[in-house]
Amino acid sequence: MATEREQAVFEAAIKLGALYHQWVGTPVSPATAATLERAIQESVGLQPYVTGITVSLDRSRMAGNIFGYAELEGTMFTVDITTKVGAASCHARLHRKDDYPLMEIVSCHEEPGHPGH
């Protein structure tokens, strides 16, 4: 059985991966980016163990096609997510590093006095 800490890390990681693969390719423009950011936040925020999420899309990378919109790319995302399982919390993020959409665990902690199981 996984510890609460391990489960919190798993929950954050799986949600970032799902978010990435669910939304990449979505039509977006600078005019619709804020609506899409909110939709992603509200959708992912409904899932179990999510205690916080912020989504920001890099509008400077939204070069419109002949119809005036771009397709959402992984390198446009900056996402911070926090999950909590029992006494354990995990902060993870998705952001552009050079020209790659990097997902990483930023920090994990457990409330003092809890064994983490």
Order of alpha helices (4+ residues) and beta strands (2+ residues): alpha-beta-alpha-beta-beta-beta-beta-beta
